[in-house]
Amino acid sequence: MVVLHTLSDFIDCDFTVSDLSPSYWYEGRCLETGVGVASRRHRLRLPRTSMSEAIAHGLMQQLTNNDCYSREGKMYGVLLVELPNGEQRVLKAFSGLLNGCSLVAGWVPPIPGRDEVALEEARTLAELDKIKQEILCLKQLTERQQYETLSDEFERQLQAMSDRHRHCKHQRQEKRQQICNTLTPEALAIAIEQLDEESRQQGIERRQLKRQQNEVLQPLQQLIAATDARISELKQQRKALSRQLQAQMQASYSLTNFSGRSLSLQQLMPGGSPTGTGDCCAPKLLHYAATHNLKPLAMAEFWWGASSVNQDKIQGEFYGACVERCQPLMGFLLSGLRPNPPAPLPTFAQRLEEREGGVRIPSPDRVWGEVTLPILYEDEWLIAVNKPAGLLSVPGRYRDRQDSVLSRLRHLLPDGMALASVHRLDQETSGVLLLARDRQTHKQLSQQFQQRQVHKVYEAILSGVVVAEQGVIALPLWGDPENRPYQKVDWQNGKPSLTNFQVISREQDYTRVEFTPLTGRTHQLRVHAADVRGLGIAILGDRLYGCDAVTSRLHLHARELHFEHPQLKKTLYLKAITPF
């Protein structure tokens, strides 16, 4: 099976490199020296260059011409290698399985170990699928809808009865007042007894309906409770089976680096690893190169096929090593390669030197994963970055949403695990993001945000012409739990939201606007811009709120942040230049 491909399989023979600077570095901690990424010296690095990107684009063209590659979205990768005789060749790989197959002609084979657990994996996956189908069946239990329908009907009847009884009670009270002054004592006693009997009969009527409700609904409740208990039991079984299979795969998967050392995933990640670790492109490519005496020169990974579940991967876009699965393996996989010379960057101590008045020197940009994180301000208590569009502020709930400003800085900084985000920006919003380096600073800054003592300024381009020059938008916002993360104006349930706006300029059919939010609701500026009761014009690139224009990003940028430094007791003015 041919795995080594010639360059001409992907690019023209007359291809020339116009830009020699890498667009991304795969990097990790050297296991022999113990020196890692945080030290910024002698780190193990492999670049993504314009040459590897050109090879990847050639592979994309091949994928375009074959429908079988568009059936499922996944990561693909290419590795430019040098043979012992100096010739250059190309390896290509896919993550996971390709149309259900792990071994495909022309592609790098999976890392050894899968075959050893293939039978157990197939058996476990079949069992997991059986459990999944049973859970789906139990969730679709017809008695659930029956219970909801009957419960609603009984509630309607009880409400109607309560309304009728309340009206009757009011009439009895009025009648008691009337007869007390008109009837003889004997007649009054008989009349009051009649009224009391009517009250008792209505009580009996209500108790009978409640008893009927319990007789009808209780069996359904018991059945639903038993079903939910079974679902919970199945989920626990599924979790245990998944963990068992993962442990077996971690123990059997063996990776080899360029020093000739081989370790299992269990040894490399003793605390456990996410499902799919070892099946990604980068580990497969580097392991194959290490075991076949091939010298890596450059690598590139990209997404192809349908967008990922969370819409954070786009076909044809390049991506770096994933934070949870690949990045922890990079140091081992690259060990044995000659480290790059020391990077001419200032030391951490030098970056903490004080300017006049106690203001610290901003750090140079930090590169982690696919995106650069420019540091706007840094001292021993806090750090502020210019968050790029497309990157989460903090990790999400699920494993494929872990890449974020916070997770990258936690990997990058020596004291990173103590970092905590003080506020958040939407994933597609760029600009000033503030993080605290200790608990006390986090508490003090959070109080400033809660008490609206922090001055925030945003800049946006709206996809239309705003007539007014300036004004205030006051629209209460409410997030529908059934339609997250969408927010809408709701005068009954919404939280008060207030925004000042000022038109900066009008450019053809667009308007550049400065927003100053006085409250900090989710998607506040986006809704206040798009809703007809606000400006009635969506922010350019905001597909969630109705902008259909084709553009590369959401044109919303957190430009300025003013607040009192909790320790220095002076106002900090942070600003990130608007990138659009």
C-alpha positions, 0 to 999 in steps of 0.5 A, a space after each residue: 500500500 502506497 502511503 508516501 506520496 510525491 509533492 506533484 500529487 498535490 501541487 504543481 512542479 513550478 510551485 514556489 513559496 512566497 511566504 516562509 514564515 510559519 502560520 502556526 506551530 505545533 509545540 510541546 514540552 521536551 520529555 528529556 529536558 523537562 522544558 516546556 511551552 511556558 518557558 518559551 525556550 528550547 521548545 519542541 516545535 513543528 511548523 505549518 508553512 505555506 508549503 504544507 498549506 498548499 499541499 493541504 489545498 491540493 488534498 482538498 481538491 482531491 476530496 472535492 472530486 469524491 463524494 465519499 469524503 463529504 458524507 461526514 465532517 472530520 479533520 484531515 492532515 498532511 505531513 511534509 517529510 524528508 527521506 534519509 536520501 534528502 527527498 521530500 514526500 507527503 503523508 496524509 491522514 484522517 481522524 477516526 474512521 473514514 466511512 467506518 474504516 480505519 485502514 484505507 489505501 493511500 492513507 496513514 494507517 491507525 496507530 497500533 493498538 486498535 487491532 488488539 481491542 477491535 473485537 472488544 470495541 465492536 462488541 462494546 459499541 454494539 452494546 452501547 448502541 443497544 443501550 442508546 436505542 432502549 433509552 430513545 424508546 423509553 424517552 418516547 413512552 406514550 404514557 408521558 404524553 398521556 400523563 401531560 394531557 390528563 394532568 392538564 385536563 384535571 388542572 383545567 377542571 380544578 381551576 374551573 371548579 375553584 372559580 365556581 366555588 369561589 363565586 358561590 362562597 361570595 354569594 353565601 357570604 352576601 346571603 348570610 349578611 342579608 338573612 341575619 337582619 330579616 329572618 326569625 331565629 328559627 328560620 335563620 338557623 335553617 337557612 344557615 344550615 342550608 348554606 353550610 351544607 352547600 359549602 360541605 357539598 362543594 368540599 366533597 365535590 373537590 375532594 372527589 375530583 382530586 381523588 379521581 385525579 390521583 387514581 388516574 395519574 398515580 399509575 402513570 406517575 409510577 410507570 414514568 418514574 420506573 422508566 426514568 429510573 431505568 433510563 438512569 440505570 442505562 446511562 450508568 451502564 453506558 458510562 461504565 462500558 465507555 470507561 472500560 473500553 477507553 481504559 482498554 484502548 489507552 492501555 493498548 495504544 502505543 505511540 513512538 517518538 523520534 527518540 525511539 521511545 514507545 509509550 501507551 496512552 495510559 502512560 502518557 495520560 495517566 489521569 485519563 484521556 477523552 474518547 478518540 485520543 490517538 485517532 487524530 491526524 497529528 498523532 497518526 502522522 507523527 507516529 508513522 514518521 517516527 517509526 519509518 525514519 522520516 524527518 517531519 518538515 511541516 504539517 497542516 490539518 483542516 476540516 472537511 465535510 459537514 460543519 461540526 455539531 457545534 458549528 465551530 469547524 468550517 470546511 476548508 479551514 485550517 486548525 491547530 492541535 486540539 487542546 484535550 486530545 492532541 496537545 498533551 501528546 505533542 511534547 512526547 511525539 516531537 521528542 527526538 527532534 532537534 529543538 529550535 534555538 532559544 526564542 528572543 523573547 523577554 523573560 517573565 520577570 522582565 515583562 513584569 517590570 513596572 512602568 512609571 506609576 506602577 503600570 506593568 509592561 504589556 507582554 508580547 503576543 502569545 501563540 497557542 493553537 490556531 489564534 494569537 492572543 495579544 496581551 493588552 496588560 499584565 501584572 501580578 494580579 490580573 491580565 487582559 487580552 485582545 480576544 480574537 473572534 471565533 474563540 470562546 472566553 471560557 471552556 464550554 460544557 462539552 469536550 469539543 468546546 474546551 478550547 478557549 482564552 482561559 484554557 489556553 492561558 492556563 496551559 501557557 502561563 506558569 500560574 495559569 491554573 489560578 486564572 479566572 475570567 471576570 466577565 465574558 465575550 460572545 464567541 464571535 465577538 472580539 476585544 478586551 477580555 479581563 482575567 484575574 490571577 487570584 481569588 481576591 482580585 477576582 472577587 473585587 473585579 466581579 463586584 465592580 462589574 455587578 455594581 456597574 462601575 466598569 465602563 465598557 465601549 463596543 464598536 460595531 458595523 450595522 448592516 444598514 443605515 441608522 438614521 438617528 445620530 445617538 440615543 438610548 435603547 431600553 428593551 428588557 431581554 429574556 432567554 427562551 430556555 427552549 431556544 438557547 442561546 437566542 435572546 428576545 425582547 420580553 416586556 413581562 419576563 425580560 430583565 431591564 437592559 440599557 444601551 447608549 449608542 452613537 453613530 461614528 460614520 456611515 459607509 455606503 449601506 453600512 453604519 459604524 456605531 459606538 455602543 456603551 452598554 449600561 447593563 450586561 445582558 447576554 447578546 444585549 447589543 446584538 438584540 438592541 441593534 436588530 430588534 425593530 424597537 431598537 435600531 432595527 438593523 442587525 450587526 453585520 455578520 450576525 446570522 442569529 439575529 437576521 443578517 444574511 450578508 456573506 462575511 467572515 465574522 461578526 462585526 462587534 468588538 469590545 474596544 475599551 474597558 475602564 475600571 479601578 485596579 483593585 490593588 493599585 487603586 488607580 483607573 486602568 484604561 484598556 483599549 484594543 484597536 478595532 480590527 474591521 
